[in-house]
Amino acid sequence: MTPILMLGAGRMGGAIVEGWARAGAFAGSDLMIVDPQPSDVALAAARAGARLNPPDSDLAAARTVILAVKPQKWLEAAGQYASWLSPDAVIISIAAGVGSQAIAKEFGGRTVARVMPTTAAAICQGTASLYADDPAALSRAHALFEPLGTVVDLTDEAQIHAATAVSGSAPAYLYAFIESLEAAGMAAGLSAADASRLARSTVTGAAALLAQTGEQPAELRRQVTSPNGTTEAAMNVLLGEHGLPPLMREAVAAALRRSRELGA
Ligand SMILES: NC(=O)c1ccc[n+]([C@@H]2O[C@H](COP(=O)([O-])OP(=O)(O)OC[C@H]3O[C@@H](n4cnc5c(N)ncnc54)[C@H](OP(=O)(O)O)[C@@H]3O)[C@@H](O)[C@H]2O)c1
């Protein structure tokens, strides 16, 4: 499955390259990176032996191609590189919204898998939702993303929209939650530094406890919510009529709609 060609190594493509290096999943020399403005991660990969912006004629060596440009730029990238690739190269697309049939068409009928990753791939704690019609392409996607964290197989390509809304886009939801908690802490009288330390450490500690205990989040919530106590007072707001459940449904529905638009 190597050499692996990364078409675009920005935020997400760079996180994948970083995670592979951290996991020791692939040797630097297994990677080829094409990006007009190489990031520090791409430059570090090049120092470790990756080929950075090789001549187009060398792209035929790639066995696996990760399409990691913005959804708005994928057609341009396909037009630029498809004709240089080997006919048996497998295309693994991480572009939100763009369907595998359209990708296969623009990449000359090559086999396609779709993956919706998260940026924590950089520290091998990512989450990747995978879909491919073709079993060989699916197992290729597994081999690429298993070193980077949790892998979830989807049974239907249409579910990628939901996986994007619930996973690919979701780190930003949590960061927004932490920002809001910090701001609320300052409004409640804490210094900016204390509000920031308390909010970040509490959230990462609670997430680690969830991961390590394997308990249901609802059970962990109940464990820290005494009847008529302070947490319950906050929960009455957060889980109330206009609280998190309807807000999260609305946010996920908005991301889902946008994912469908990007693929249209
Ligand atoms: N960021 C996330 O959290 C996340 C999560 C899941 C999936 N994704 C998916 O990952 C893909 C990349 O997103 P991103 O956030 O990493 O975007 P990004 O930071 O803009 O990275 C894309 C990179 O591709 C480069 N590029 C543009 N056109 C190219 C071309 N024709 N050939 C080679 N490289 C080209 C860009 O260079 P320029 O800056 O010069 O254009 C940029 O460095 C998107 O399709 C997105 O849907 C992202």
The ligand as an ORCA input file, in Angstrom:
! r2SCAN-3c Opt
* xyz 0 1
  N      -9.800     20.109      9.663
  C     -10.568     19.145     10.153
  O     -10.822     19.059     11.357
  C     -11.126     18.083      9.245
  C     -11.790     16.981      9.809
  C     -12.273     15.990      8.954
  C     -12.108     16.110      7.581
  N     -11.498     17.203      7.066
  C     -11.346     17.281      5.610
  O      -9.993     17.368      5.326
  C      -9.813     18.100      4.134
  C      -8.721     19.122      4.348
  O      -9.154     20.042      5.345
  P      -8.113     20.920      6.126
  O      -8.813     21.552      7.260
  O      -6.872     20.111      6.378
  O      -7.803     22.026      4.984
  P      -6.477     22.865      4.812
  O      -5.834     23.154      6.131
  O      -6.823     24.011      3.898
  O      -5.511     21.863      4.032
  C      -5.596     21.578      2.675
  C      -4.202     21.717      2.080
  O      -4.258     21.328      0.712
  C      -3.535     22.265     -0.047
  N      -3.990     22.274     -1.437
  C      -4.961     23.031     -2.008
  N      -5.073     22.722     -3.328
  C      -4.159     21.755     -3.588
  C      -3.799     21.041     -4.749
  N      -4.404     21.236     -5.926
  N      -2.827     20.114     -4.642
  C      -2.215     19.886     -3.459
  N      -2.513     20.544     -2.319
  C      -3.478     21.468     -2.387
  C      -3.828     23.562      0.649
  O      -2.930     24.571      0.259
  P      -3.458     26.100      0.196
  O      -3.674     26.509      1.621
  O      -2.362     26.817     -0.490
  O      -4.755     26.089     -0.580
  C      -3.687     23.165      2.108
  O      -2.360     23.184      2.556
  C     -11.136     18.767      3.792
  O     -11.675     18.161      2.648
  C     -11.984     18.543      5.005
  O     -13.340     18.293      4.653
  C     -10.985     18.184      7.868
*
